[in-house]
């Protein structure tokens, strides 16, 4: 049995776009991931090739999911993961590590630092789409919950 909404607070859901930010220094990976996601009109895709610009790009694009490579020049993925989890605006954004390395110790380190999931490059299209959509929906639901809670206080 569903409970009715309080008279002074109507229930409504504002759909939010699925915004994916890929942080990977390889243009060919960016093109491949774009190809995997294209055709789905619900997904906006952004690619950052310069790890030194990753935080600024994330702050500008406001992704609902970040795909993060581990091996990059200048700033590696683990360091970026730490910076993102320390950033007030990015700390809750789901981050999927996208790498060619299958080292279990690497996975443990990534999860310990706050990674949400781990995928091997290049993932299968349906798996990538499913994870991106599910994680994005969860992130948006948490944002909306926090907005409601802030109004109630």
ZASEVEX-796667 format. One record per residue (C-alpha): x, y, z; residue in three letters. Coordinates in steps of 0.25 Angstrom, whole numbers, padded with zeros to 4 digits, always signed. Layout:
BEGIN
XYZALA
...
END
This chain:
BEGIN
+0000+0000+0000UNK
+0006+0013-0004UNK
+0006+0025+0006UNK
+0000+0038+0000UNK
+0009+0050-0001UNK
+0008+0061+0010UNK
-0001+0072+0004UNK
+0009+0083+0005UNK
+0020+0074-0002UNK
+0016+0068-0015UNK
+0024+0056-0020UNK
+0031+0058-0034UNK
+0043+0053-0040UNK
+0051+0062-0049UNK
+0059+0053-0059UNK
+0073+0056-0060UNK
+0083+0053-0072UNK
+0093+0042-0071UNK
+0106+0049-0073UNK
+0118+0041-0075UNK
+0132+0046-0073UNK
+0144+0037-0078UNK
+0157+0041-0073UNK
+0168+0034-0082UNK
+0180+0039-0089UNK
+0177+0030-0102UNK
+0169+0036-0112UNK
+0166+0023-0118UNK
+0160+0018-0105UNK
+0151+0031-0105UNK
+0146+0028-0119UNK
+0143+0013-0115UNK
+0136+0017-0103UNK
+0128+0028-0110UNK
+0124+0017-0120UNK
+0120+0008-0109UNK
+0111+0019-0103UNK
+0106+0025-0116UNK
+0092+0023-0121UNK
+0087+0024-0107UNK
+0080+0038-0106UNK
+0080+0038-0091UNK
+0095+0038-0090UNK
+0104+0051-0092UNK
+0118+0047-0093UNK
+0131+0055-0090UNK
+0145+0051-0092UNK
+0157+0057-0084UNK
+0171+0053-0090UNK
+0179+0062-0081UNK
+0179+0056-0066UNK
+0184+0070-0061UNK
+0171+0076-0066UNK
+0162+0064-0061UNK
+0157+0071-0048UNK
+0154+0084-0056UNK
+0147+0076-0067UNK
+0139+0068-0057UNK
+0134+0081-0049UNK
+0130+0087-0063UNK
+0123+0075-0068UNK
+0117+0070-0055UNK
+0117+0055-0059UNK
+0107+0045-0053UNK
+0118+0034-0056UNK
+0133+0035-0058UNK
+0141+0025-0065UNK
+0155+0026-0060UNK
+0168+0020-0067UNK
+0179+0017-0057UNK
+0191+0018-0066UNK
+0193+0033-0071UNK
+0205+0042-0072UNK
+0205+0054-0062UNK
+0195+0049-0052UNK
+0191+0034-0051UNK
+0177+0029-0048UNK
+0179+0025-0034UNK
+0184+0039-0030UNK
+0172+0045-0038UNK
+0163+0036-0030UNK
+0168+0041-0017UNK
+0166+0056-0022UNK
+0152+0053-0027UNK
+0148+0046-0014UNK
+0154+0058-0006UNK
+0146+0068-0015UNK
+0133+0073-0009UNK
+0126+0073-0022UNK
+0131+0060-0028UNK
+0133+0051-0016UNK
+0119+0044-0018UNK
+0120+0042-0033UNK
+0121+0028-0037UNK
+0135+0025-0042UNK
+0137+0012-0051UNK
+0152+0009-0052UNK
+0155+0005-0067UNK
+0168-0002-0069UNK
+0175-0013-0076UNK
+0182-0018-0063UNK
+0176-0030-0056UNK
+0184-0029-0043UNK
+0175-0033-0031UNK
+0183-0024-0022UNK
+0181-0012-0031UNK
+0166-0015-0030UNK
+0167-0015-0015UNK
+0174-0002-0015UNK
+0164+0005-0025UNK
+0152+0000-0016UNK
+0159+0005-0003UNK
+0161+0019-0009UNK
+0147+0020-0013UNK
+0145+0013-0027UNK
+0131+0009-0029UNK
+0133-0002-0040UNK
+0144-0008-0048UNK
+0144-0011-0063UNK
+0154-0017-0073UNK
+0157-0009-0085UNK
+0149-0010-0094UNK
+0136-0015-0087UNK
+0125-0021-0095UNK
+0115-0011-0099UNK
+0102-0016-0092UNK
+0111-0017-0079UNK
+0116-0003-0080UNK
+0102+0003-0083UNK
+0096-0005-0072UNK
+0106+0000-0061UNK
+0106+0014-0066UNK
+0091+0015-0066UNK
+0089+0008-0052UNK
+0100+0016-0045UNK
+0095+0029-0051UNK
+0081+0026-0046UNK
+0086+0023-0032UNK
+0094+0036-0032UNK
+0083+0044-0037UNK
+0074+0038-0027UNK
+0084+0041-0015UNK
+0084+0055-0020UNK
+0069+0057-0020UNK
+0068+0050-0006UNK
+0079+0060-0001UNK
+0071+0072-0008UNK
+0058+0067-0001UNK
+0065+0066+0012UNK
+0071+0079+0011UNK
+0057+0085+0009UNK
+0051+0078+0021UNK
+0062+0083+0031UNK
END
